[in-house]
Amino acid sequence: MAGEGRRTLGSPLVVAQVALSLVLVVAAGLFVRTFTTLVNRDLGFNREPLLVVSVDAGTTGTEASDRAALFLRVAEAVTSAHCSTDSSPAIRRPSSAPPPC
């Protein structure tokens, strides 16, 4: 008699566990497919000869009013030094992580 109670309680738990496992496997498959699509997406520019320059204007001692001119000088220097045809400044918010080397 005691074994019957366990069997009736265990069966729905196994079914729920299998159902949850199937949902997680499908979600993982969709995640991988989405990530693959994002990696292979055309960004509209050639990613290979890309140069990223990080400038922290706060540590250069440059006044806030002169920072725009500093960024323009850096963009011009990068464009002329690397035979680039175009440069595009981007502002990235500081984060706690160090910039990649």
N, C-alpha and C positions, 0 to 999 in steps of 0.2 A: 504494500500500500504506500509506503513512504517513497518508493522508487517511482511510482506513477506521478507524483507531484513534481518531482525533478524533471521528468521527461516532458511533461506538459509545459513547464516553465522554460526549459532549455530549447525546445524546438522553435518558438518564436524569436528567441534571442539569436539563434543561428541564422535564421532567415533574415533578420534585421542586419546582422553582421555581413552576410553575403551581399545584401542589397546596398549597404553603405560602401562596401569594397568596390562593387561595380560602379557606383556613382563616382568614387574617387579615381578609379582607373579611367573613366570617360573624361573627367575633369582634367586629369594629367595629360591625356592625349590632346585635348583641346588647347591646353596651355602650351604644349610643345609645338603644335601646329601654328598657333598665333606667334610664338617666338620665332619660329623659322620664317614665317611670312615677314615679320618685322626686320629680321636680319637681311633678307634678300630684297627688301623694298628699294626701289630706285629713289635716291634722295635728291636727284636733280643736279648733282655735281659729282665729279670724280673724287672718290674718297682716298685714293692711293697717294697722290703727291700733296697731302694736306699737312700744313705746318701749324701747330698750335703754340701761341706765345702767351704766357701768363705774366701780367704786369700788376703788381700790387702798388697802386699809387699812394696808398697810405704810408707805406714804409720808405718811399723814395724821398720824402721831405717836400713833396710838391704841394703847393697851396691848392685848395679846392677849386679856386677860380682858374688855375692853370692846368688842371688835369685833362680837360678836353684836348688842349694843345699837345700835351704829352702823349695821349693815345694816338693822335693824328701823326705825330713824329714817329712813333713806334710802327704804325701801320705803313708809313712811307718807307722806313728803313727796311722792314721785312720785305716789302714789295720790290725794292731795288736790289737788295742783297741776294735774293733767291730767284731772280729773273721771273718773278711772278707777273702775271697780267692783271691780277685783281687781288684785293685784300678786303676782308669784311670784318669790321670789329664786332665783337659780341660781348655783352656784359653778363657776367656770371656772378651770382650772389656768393659771398664767402660761405664756406662750410667748415665743419670741424675736421674734415678729412684733408690731409695734405695733398697738393696737386700731384698728378702722376709724373714720373720722371721721364 
